Amino acid sequence: MNTVEKYREYVNTSMLTGVVPVVFERAEGATVFGEDGRKYLDCFAGISVTNAGHGNPEVLDAARAQLGRYVHCCSYVYYNKPMADLAEKLARITPGRLKKSFFTSGGAEAMEGAMRMAKTYTGKREFIALQASFHGRTYATLSITGNCARKKRAGPYMPGVSFAPVPYCYRCAFGLEPETCGTRCAEYVEDIIRFDTYNDIAAFVAEPVLGEGGIIVPPEPYFKKVKEVLDRHGILLFIDEVQTGFARTGKMFAIEHYGVEPDIMAMAKGIANGFPLGAFIAPDDIADSFQPGEHLSTFGGNPVSCAAGLASINFLEREKMADQATAKGNRFKEGLNKLRAKHPVIGDVRGKGLMIGVELVKDKAKTPASNEAAAVRKSCLEKGLLIGLGGVLGNVLRIQPPLVIGEAQLEEALAIVDKSLAEL
Ligand SMILES: Cc1ncc(COP(=O)(O)O)c(C=O)c1O
């Protein structure tokens, strides 16, 4: 049996049907070499993970060196130097007073741990999250996920979660225009608190740019206005940087675009360039609400992953990858905007840095073109380009390449998207 056949037979998989599978043989930078002998241009980075590039030599060297020392110790029973070093680094690069990290094996586990910490610190039990959001696939993280497509057939979920309108300007819940709306969606959080909760709210949880929901970029004043509301009610701002972190959006963390300091932040994906790791971070007073030993993870803070993480962050900083993401992303968006004139199916082009969404619509009424989006993704893959697909309506193409991608590669990607759209 080959790999695809073994998957069909033995892997309990959520692999989408109808998608031509690529079997990875090896990968380098933004290029994936398939077992089929073909070369693919990677504009999805394993869902926004390999920010420093596949096979980054500095990251691999750090991981190899740690592999030769020891692979596991349980970082919450014995001391692990790479984890301590990474924790110190995160304290330096995260905004404001964020200082003490708890390390996990991935994103959902980081989100759950942070939810527990928010409850422990505040003594309150409820959460407010955003419609269209995505925070993971465990029970608690699905409970705060507002994207219903991701929650099907597994409810009922945790009580005590209310959803605020998503700041999705292209499809504004209030039918307003961004220039004149006064950020009504941010003000509405006050109404949610007043009418939808029992006033026992630990935290307001949000992605600074919604990834799975369709690369939705909240307008500039959004988080400042929400923070004002939260401060009036003593509610923590808990930011999920799992998909947006580590230079992806043109800042080390996407919330920095909005000039507010989160009380809690979760991260994973790009943290260690593909080695499994997640973390949540908080200022001393919030972090210290956990008593010693109260929260633990057997694999969390794996030493090899932490060593890789530190090397990856050093690489991102030294190579000014955040600035590169901004410059490359702006040029790519310019190119996409030019394609809009040619392909009326492109309804909206949006994003920050190299986190770009292209929303496809059937008509001026913005009827979602989800089948068309799936067809474009498939056609791109057949032409050697890997892109993502998402959005609450399933009609958003997602461009989230390794940040080391070259200008010529981005031009090639644009040309393939152009051809695939033309085929519709
Ligand atoms: C914003 C966000 N939060 C949390 C998660 C869950 O992370 P993981 O898949 O590592 O559990 C994801 C995964 O896509 C995500 O995009």
The ligand as a Tripos MOL2 file, in Angstrom:
@<TRIPOS>MOLECULE
LIG
   16    16     1     0     0
SMALL
NO_CHARGES

@<TRIPOS>ATOM
      1 C1         -6.6710   31.0420   15.9220 C.3       1 LIG1
      2 C2         -6.4720   29.6080   16.2720 C.ar      1 LIG1
      3 N1         -6.5530   29.2230   17.5610 N.ar      1 LIG1
      4 C3         -6.3540   27.9420   17.9200 C.ar      1 LIG1
      5 C4         -6.0970   26.9630   16.9700 C.ar      1 LIG1
      6 C5         -5.8840   25.5420   17.4090 C.3       1 LIG1
      7 O1         -4.5300   25.2070   17.2800 O.3       1 LIG1
      8 P1         -4.0940   23.6570   17.1880 P.3       1 LIG1
      9 O2         -4.5770   23.1360   15.8740 O.co2     1 LIG1
     10 O3         -2.5790   23.7190   17.2800 O.co2     1 LIG1
     11 O4         -4.6990   22.9640   18.3450 O.co2     1 LIG1
     12 C6         -6.0180   27.3260   15.6210 C.ar      1 LIG1
     13 C7         -5.7610   26.3030   14.5890 C.2       1 LIG1
     14 O5         -5.9760   26.4770   13.4210 O.2       1 LIG1
     15 C8         -6.2100   28.6760   15.2620 C.ar      1 LIG1
     16 O6         -6.1550   29.0610   13.9870 O.3       1 LIG1
@<TRIPOS>BOND
     1     1     2 1
     2     2     3 ar
     3     2    15 ar
     4     3     4 ar
     5     4     5 ar
     6     5     6 1
     7     5    12 ar
     8     6     7 1
     9     7     8 1
    10     8     9 2
    11     8    10 1
    12     8    11 1
    13    12    13 1
    14    12    15 ar
    15    13    14 2
    16    15    16 1
@<TRIPOS>SUBSTRUCTURE
     1 LIG1         1 GROUP 0 **** ****
